Amino acid sequence: MADYCFGLLRKSKFSSILIFILFCHGAVAQSILIKKNDYTPKSDTVQQIDAANILEHLFKMHLYTKPDTAKTPPGKLLFSFVPTVAYSLELGASVSLAENISFYAGNSANTNLSVLNVGIQYSVHKQFVFPIISDIWTNNNKYCLLSDWRYYKYPSYTFGLDANSPISVSDNVDYSYFRFYQEILRHFHSYYYVGFGYNFDHHYNIIDNGPVTDYPEYNGTATKTTSSGPVFHFMYDSRKNINNPKDAFYGSVLYRYNTTILGSDNNWQLVQIEARKYFKLSDHKVLAFWSWNEFTFDGRAPYFDLPSNGWDTYANTGRGYIQSRFRGPDMIYGEAELRFGIARNGLLGGVVFTNATSVTNWPDVKFSEAFPAGGVGLRVKFNKYSDVNVCIDYAIGIEGSRGFFFNLGEVF
C-alpha cells in the first residue's frame, strides 16, 4: 500500500486532482447526514470548565456575562487570548499575543459561528508577524466573507526548490511581505457556496544573504515581486464552528488568475484544492483528516508565492518541519489527527497526528517523494462557549527536524 501511495505522488498533477475529486465526492455524500449543531456544550454529570473559569476564580474576573448559559445572542463577542513566550522552528524564541473573537452575526440556530483571529509576534531573529484572518457568516449563512490580511518583516531561511535538498543547505533571506486576500461567497444550495474575490501578494526589500541553493537562479536579482489577480471559489462547508469542528465536512476549490493588468509581475495561474473531514467517534473523541493541495501553471509564479509548507491560511501545514522547508511549483499535503478528551470536565484534551508533504522539483516539475512527520499535542480549553482550545504540539520529521507548534483554535 505504501508503494502504491508513493506511486500516485509521482504521477501528473491532473491525476492527483482526479483522485482528490473522487475523495471529495464520497465525503460529500456522507456529510449530507451531518447534525446541525456542534457548538453548544452538552450538559454532563461533570460540570464543564475552561481556562476562563480558572482565571475568574483566581483573579475574581468576570469574562462571561452569563456564565451559566451557553445560549449566545447575535453580536455577543466571545474572547479567547493567549500571551506566550515560546520557541518554534521558524521563529526561535519569541513573544506573542494571539486573540480569537467569535460571535454570531445572526440566529445561532441557523447561522455559523463567525471567527476573527488577530495575532502579533516578535522573535529574537527580529521577525515581526501581524495577521488578521476572519470567517464572517451573515444571518442564515446567506453570505460568507473571508479575509486574510498580513504584514511580515521576515528574515528567515529558504531551502530551494529541490525536495531532496538536505536541511543543512539553506539561504538566509530577508524580506517584507504584505498580503491582502478578500472574498465573498453566496449560499445557493444545502451547504454549497460560490463566490469571487481578489488576492494580492507583495514581497519587497528582498535580500539574499547566502546564495547556496537554487533560489538565486529562480529569483534572479529581483528585490521585490508582486502577484495580483481575481479568484473564483467553490465551497462546501457543513462546519457549524470552525474553532473545533465535529462530525462535519469542508471542501474547497479555488482558482486564481494573476495578471499584469492588475499589477502582477507575470501572468500565472493557481488552483487550490482543500478538504477536511471530521468523524465524531464519541462525545470526547474526533478523528479528523485534512488535504491541502496547490498547483501553479500557465506562467511563472514569483519564488515566495510558490506553494510551500507553513504558508496555508493559518500556517499549519507541515508540523514537524520549519516553515518553507519544502517549496515547489506544485504541492500535495495530507494529515490525520485523533483528538480525545483527558479530563472529564473538558479542560484538558490531547491529540496524536501524522502528516506528509510532497512538492514538485524545479525545473522538471515532477513529484519525487513524500516527507512524513508526526507528533502529539496537549489541548487546554480556553473558552467552552466558542469551543476554543489552546494547542501545544510537538512534532518530529526526518533529518532530525523537530519542534513545538502553537495555535489558538484547532490546527484544522
C-alpha positions as CSV (number, residue, x, y, z in Angstrom):
1,M,0.0,0.0,0.0
2,A,2.8,2.4,0.8
3,D,4.5,1.8,-2.5
4,Y,1.2,2.4,-4.3
5,C,0.6,5.7,-2.5
6,F,4.1,7.0,-3.3
7,G,3.5,5.9,-6.9
8,L,0.5,8.2,-7.1
9,L,2.6,11.1,-6.0
10,R,4.9,10.5,-8.9
11,K,2.1,10.9,-11.5
12,S,1.0,14.1,-13.1
13,K,-0.8,16.9,-11.2
14,F,-4.0,16.1,-13.1
15,S,-4.1,12.5,-11.8
16,S,-3.7,13.9,-8.3
17,I,-6.7,16.3,-8.9
18,L,-8.8,13.4,-10.2
19,I,-8.0,11.3,-7.1
20,F,-8.8,14.2,-4.9
21,I,-12.2,14.9,-6.6
22,L,-13.2,11.3,-6.2
23,F,-12.3,11.5,-2.5
24,C,-14.4,14.7,-2.1
25,H,-17.4,13.2,-3.9
26,G,-17.6,10.3,-1.4
27,A,-17.0,12.6,1.6
28,V,-19.8,15.0,0.5
29,A,-22.2,12.1,0.2
30,Q,-21.5,11.2,3.8
31,S,-21.7,14.8,5.1
32,I,-25.3,15.3,3.9
33,L,-26.3,13.5,7.1
34,I,-24.4,15.8,9.4
35,K,-26.1,17.1,12.5
36,K,-27.0,20.7,12.6
37,N,-25.4,21.8,15.9
38,D,-21.9,21.1,17.2
39,Y,-21.5,24.3,19.1
40,T,-23.4,24.2,22.4
41,P,-21.6,22.3,25.2
42,K,-23.6,19.3,26.2
43,S,-24.9,19.0,29.8
44,D,-22.9,16.4,31.7
45,T,-22.8,14.9,35.1
46,V,-19.5,16.6,35.4
47,Q,-19.5,20.4,35.2
48,Q,-17.6,21.6,32.1
49,I,-14.9,24.2,32.9
50,D,-12.3,26.1,30.9
51,A,-9.3,28.3,31.4
52,A,-11.6,31.4,31.7
53,N,-13.3,29.8,34.7
54,I,-10.0,29.3,36.3
55,L,-8.9,32.9,35.7
56,E,-12.3,34.1,37.1
57,H,-11.7,32.1,40.2
58,L,-8.0,33.1,40.7
59,F,-8.3,36.8,39.9
60,K,-12.0,37.5,40.6
61,M,-12.6,38.4,36.9
62,H,-15.9,38.1,35.0
63,L,-15.1,37.0,31.5
64,Y,-18.6,35.8,30.8
65,T,-21.7,38.0,31.1
66,K,-23.9,34.9,31.7
67,P,-21.5,32.1,32.8
68,D,-24.5,29.7,33.5
69,T,-25.8,29.6,29.9
70,A,-24.4,28.5,26.5
71,K,-27.0,30.3,24.5
72,T,-25.3,33.2,22.8
73,P,-27.3,36.1,21.3
74,P,-26.3,37.6,17.9
75,G,-23.5,40.1,18.3
76,K,-22.2,38.9,21.7
77,L,-18.4,38.6,21.5
78,L,-16.7,35.5,22.9
79,F,-13.0,36.3,23.6
80,S,-10.0,33.9,23.8
81,F,-6.5,35.2,24.1
82,V,-3.1,33.8,24.8
83,P,0.1,35.8,25.5
84,T,3.1,33.5,25.2
85,V,6.8,33.3,25.4
86,A,7.6,30.4,23.2
87,Y,10.1,28.7,20.9
88,S,9.4,27.4,17.4
89,L,11.4,26.2,14.4
90,E,10.7,29.2,12.2
91,L,10.8,32.0,14.8
92,G,13.2,30.7,17.5
93,A,12.4,32.3,20.9
94,S,9.5,34.8,20.5
95,V,6.8,36.7,22.4
96,S,3.3,36.8,21.0
97,L,-0.3,37.6,21.7
98,A,-3.0,35.6,19.8
99,E,-6.7,36.5,20.1
100,N,-9.7,34.7,18.9
101,I,-13.0,36.7,18.8
102,S,-16.1,34.6,18.0
103,F,-19.7,35.7,17.6
104,Y,-22.9,35.0,15.8
105,A,-24.0,37.6,13.2
106,G,-27.5,36.0,13.2
107,N,-29.6,33.5,14.9
108,S,-27.3,30.8,16.3
109,A,-29.8,28.0,15.4
110,N,-29.2,28.6,11.7
111,T,-26.1,30.7,11.4
112,N,-22.5,29.5,11.7
113,L,-20.2,31.0,14.3
114,S,-18.1,33.9,12.9
115,V,-14.5,34.0,13.9
116,L,-11.9,36.7,13.8
117,N,-8.2,35.8,14.6
118,V,-5.7,38.5,15.3
119,G,-2.1,38.0,16.3
120,I,1.1,39.9,16.8
121,Q,4.5,38.2,17.3
122,Y,8.1,39.3,17.6
123,S,11.1,36.9,17.7
124,V,14.8,37.1,18.7
125,H,15.5,36.8,14.9
126,K,13.8,40.2,14.5
127,Q,10.8,38.7,12.8
128,F,7.6,40.7,13.1
129,V,4.3,39.0,12.2
130,F,0.9,40.6,12.2
131,P,-2.0,38.6,10.7
132,I,-5.8,39.4,10.7
133,I,-7.8,36.4,9.4
134,S,-11.6,36.1,9.6
135,D,-14.6,33.9,8.5
136,I,-17.7,36.0,8.8
137,W,-21.2,34.4,8.3
138,T,-24.3,36.6,7.8
139,N,-27.7,35.6,9.1
140,N,-28.9,32.2,7.9
141,N,-25.4,31.7,6.3
142,K,-26.6,33.7,3.2
143,Y,-23.1,35.1,2.7
144,C,-19.6,34.2,3.9
145,L,-16.9,36.8,4.0
146,L,-13.3,35.5,4.0
147,S,-10.4,37.8,4.8
148,D,-6.7,37.1,5.1
149,W,-4.6,40.3,5.7
150,R,-1.0,40.1,6.8
151,Y,2.2,42.1,7.3
152,Y,5.5,40.3,7.8
153,K,9.0,41.6,8.4
154,Y,10.7,38.3,7.9
155,P,14.3,37.4,8.0
156,S,14.2,33.6,7.6
157,Y,15.5,30.6,5.6
158,T,14.7,29.1,2.2
159,F,15.8,25.6,1.2
160,G,15.4,25.9,-2.6
161,L,13.1,24.1,-5.0
162,D,14.6,20.6,-4.9
163,A,12.7,18.5,-2.4
164,N,15.7,16.3,-1.9
165,S,18.0,19.1,-0.7
166,P,19.3,18.4,2.8
167,I,18.1,20.6,5.6
168,S,21.7,21.8,6.2
169,V,21.7,23.6,2.8
170,S,19.8,26.8,3.0
171,D,19.8,30.5,2.1
172,N,19.4,33.2,4.7
173,V,16.9,35.6,3.2
174,D,15.2,38.8,4.4
175,Y,12.1,40.5,3.1
176,S,8.9,42.4,4.0
177,Y,5.6,40.9,2.9
178,F,2.1,42.3,2.6
179,R,-0.9,40.1,1.8
180,F,-4.4,41.2,1.1
181,Y,-7.0,38.4,0.3
182,Q,-10.7,39.2,0.3
183,E,-13.6,37.1,-0.8
184,I,-17.4,37.0,-0.7
185,L,-19.3,33.8,-1.2
186,R,-23.1,33.3,-1.7
187,H,-25.0,30.3,-0.4
188,F,-27.0,28.6,-3.2
189,H,-28.0,25.1,-2.0
190,S,-27.6,22.9,1.1
191,Y,-24.1,23.5,2.3
192,Y,-22.8,24.8,-1.1
193,Y,-21.4,28.3,-1.7
194,V,-19.9,30.1,-4.7
195,G,-18.1,33.4,-4.9
196,F,-15.2,35.5,-6.0
197,G,-12.6,37.8,-4.6
198,Y,-9.2,39.4,-5.0
199,N,-5.7,38.2,-3.9
200,F,-2.6,40.4,-3.7
201,D,0.9,39.3,-2.5
202,H,3.7,41.8,-2.4
203,H,7.2,40.9,-1.3
204,Y,9.7,43.8,-1.1
205,N,13.1,44.7,0.3
206,I,14.3,41.2,-0.6
207,I,17.9,40.4,0.4
208,D,19.6,37.0,-0.2
209,N,22.5,36.6,2.3
210,G,23.6,33.1,1.3
211,P,23.2,32.0,-2.3
212,V,23.9,28.3,-1.9
213,T,20.5,26.9,-3.1
214,D,18.7,27.4,-6.5
215,Y,16.9,30.4,-5.1
216,P,19.2,32.9,-6.9
217,E,18.8,31.1,-10.2
218,Y,15.0,31.2,-9.9
219,N,14.5,34.6,-8.4
220,G,17.4,36.4,-10.1
221,T,18.3,39.8,-8.7
222,A,14.7,40.8,-8.0
223,T,14.3,42.8,-4.8
224,K,10.5,42.9,-5.0
225,T,7.8,40.7,-6.5
226,T,4.0,41.2,-6.9
227,S,1.2,38.7,-7.6
228,S,-2.2,40.2,-8.2
229,G,-5.5,38.8,-9.5
230,P,-9.1,37.8,-9.1
231,V,-10.1,34.4,-7.5
232,F,-13.2,32.3,-8.1
233,H,-14.2,30.0,-5.2
234,F,-16.5,27.0,-4.9
235,M,-17.0,25.7,-1.4
236,Y,-19.0,23.1,0.6
237,D,-19.0,23.7,4.3
238,S,-21.1,21.9,6.9
239,R,-19.0,23.1,9.9
240,K,-21.0,24.9,12.5
241,N,-18.0,26.1,14.4
242,I,-14.6,26.3,12.7
243,N,-12.8,26.7,16.0
244,N,-13.3,23.0,16.8
245,P,-15.4,21.1,14.1
246,K,-17.1,17.8,14.9
247,D,-18.9,15.5,12.5
248,A,-18.6,17.8,9.5
249,F,-17.1,18.2,6.0
250,Y,-15.4,21.1,4.3
251,G,-14.4,21.1,0.6
252,S,-13.0,23.9,-1.4
253,V,-11.8,24.5,-5.0
254,L,-10.2,28.0,-5.6
255,Y,-9.0,29.3,-9.0
256,R,-6.7,32.3,-9.1
257,Y,-5.6,34.2,-12.2
258,N,-2.7,36.6,-11.7
259,T,-2.4,39.2,-14.4
260,T,-0.1,42.1,-15.3
261,I,-3.3,44.1,-16.0
262,L,-3.8,44.3,-12.2
263,G,-0.1,44.8,-11.3
264,S,1.2,41.3,-11.2
265,D,4.8,40.8,-12.3
266,N,3.8,37.9,-14.5
267,N,0.7,36.2,-15.8
268,W,0.3,32.9,-14.0
269,Q,-2.5,30.7,-12.6
270,L,-3.1,28.6,-9.5
271,V,-5.7,26.0,-8.5
272,Q,-6.0,25.3,-4.7
273,I,-8.0,22.3,-3.6
274,E,-8.7,21.6,0.1
275,A,-10.8,19.0,2.0
276,R,-11.4,18.4,5.7
277,K,-13.4,15.6,7.1
278,Y,-14.4,15.1,10.8
279,F,-15.8,11.9,12.3
280,K,-17.2,12.2,15.7
281,L,-16.4,8.9,17.3
282,S,-17.9,9.8,20.7
283,D,-18.7,12.9,22.8
284,H,-14.9,13.3,23.6
285,K,-13.2,11.8,20.5
286,V,-12.9,13.0,17.0
287,L,-11.0,11.6,14.0
288,A,-10.0,14.3,11.5
289,F,-8.5,14.3,8.1
290,W,-7.0,17.3,6.1
291,S,-5.8,17.6,2.5
292,W,-4.3,20.8,1.2
293,N,-3.1,20.9,-2.5
294,E,-1.8,23.7,-4.7
295,F,-0.9,23.7,-8.4
296,T,0.6,26.5,-10.4
297,F,0.5,26.6,-14.2
298,D,0.5,28.7,-17.4
299,G,3.2,31.1,-16.2
300,R,6.0,31.6,-13.7
301,A,5.0,32.3,-10.1
302,P,7.4,34.5,-8.1
303,Y,9.6,32.5,-5.8
304,F,7.9,33.4,-2.5
305,D,4.4,32.8,-4.0
306,L,5.2,29.2,-4.9
307,P,3.4,26.6,-2.8
308,S,5.3,25.8,0.4
309,N,4.6,24.2,3.8
310,G,3.6,26.5,6.5
311,W,2.0,29.1,4.1
312,D,-1.6,27.9,4.2
313,T,-4.3,30.2,5.7
314,Y,-3.3,29.5,9.3
315,A,0.3,28.5,8.7
316,N,-0.2,24.9,9.9
317,T,0.8,22.6,7.1
318,G,3.9,20.5,7.7
319,R,4.0,20.3,11.5
320,G,7.4,18.8,12.2
321,Y,9.3,21.0,9.7
322,I,10.4,24.6,9.7
323,Q,8.3,26.8,7.5
324,S,9.3,26.9,3.8
325,R,11.3,23.6,4.2
326,F,9.6,22.3,1.1
327,R,8.7,24.6,-1.8
328,G,7.9,23.9,-5.5
329,P,5.5,24.7,-8.4
330,D,3.0,22.2,-7.0
331,M,2.3,20.8,-3.6
332,I,0.3,17.9,-2.1
333,Y,-0.3,17.7,1.6
334,G,-2.3,15.3,3.8
335,E,-2.8,15.0,7.6
336,A,-4.7,12.8,10.0
337,E,-5.4,13.6,13.7
338,L,-7.1,11.8,16.5
339,R,-8.5,14.2,19.1
340,F,-9.6,12.9,22.6
341,G,-10.5,14.2,26.0
342,I,-8.3,13.7,29.0
343,A,-10.2,15.5,31.8
344,R,-13.9,14.7,32.2
345,N,-14.6,18.4,32.9
346,G,-13.4,19.3,29.4
347,L,-10.5,21.4,30.5
348,L,-7.7,19.1,29.1
349,G,-7.5,17.1,25.9
350,G,-4.9,15.5,23.7
351,V,-4.1,14.7,20.1
352,V,-1.9,12.3,18.1
353,F,-1.3,13.2,14.4
354,T,0.7,12.3,11.3
355,N,1.2,14.1,8.0
356,A,3.1,14.0,4.8
357,T,4.2,16.7,2.3
358,S,5.3,16.4,-1.3
359,V,6.3,19.1,-3.7
360,T,7.4,19.1,-7.4
361,N,11.1,19.6,-8.1
362,W,12.0,22.6,-10.2
363,P,12.6,22.7,-13.2
364,D,11.3,19.2,-14.1
365,V,8.0,19.7,-12.1
366,K,7.7,16.1,-11.0
367,F,6.7,14.8,-7.6
368,S,9.7,12.7,-6.3
369,E,8.8,11.6,-2.8
370,A,6.7,12.4,0.3
371,F,8.2,13.7,3.6
372,P,6.4,12.3,6.7
373,A,6.1,13.8,10.2
374,G,4.1,13.0,13.3
375,G,3.6,14.0,16.9
376,V,1.5,14.5,19.9
377,G,-0.2,17.5,21.5
378,L,-2.0,18.9,24.5
379,R,-5.3,20.8,24.4
380,V,-6.4,23.3,27.0
381,K,-10.0,24.6,26.7
382,F,-9.9,28.3,26.9
383,N,-13.5,29.2,26.1
384,K,-16.1,26.4,26.4
385,Y,-18.8,28.5,24.6
386,S,-16.8,29.3,21.5
387,D,-15.0,25.9,21.9
388,V,-11.6,27.4,21.5
389,N,-8.6,25.3,22.6
390,V,-5.0,26.4,23.3
391,C,-3.0,23.9,21.2
392,I,0.6,22.9,22.1
393,D,2.1,20.3,19.8
394,Y,5.4,18.6,19.5
395,A,6.2,17.1,16.1
396,I,9.1,15.1,14.6
397,G,10.1,14.9,10.9
398,I,13.0,13.4,9.1
399,E,16.7,14.5,9.1
400,G,16.3,15.4,12.8
401,S,13.7,18.0,12.2
402,R,11.5,18.5,15.3
403,G,9.9,21.3,17.3
404,F,7.0,22.8,19.2
405,F,4.0,24.3,17.4
406,F,1.4,26.6,19.0
407,N,-2.2,27.5,18.0
408,L,-5.3,29.2,19.4
409,G,-8.0,27.0,17.9
410,E,-7.6,23.6,16.3
411,V,-4.9,23.2,13.7
412,F,-7.6,22.4,11.1
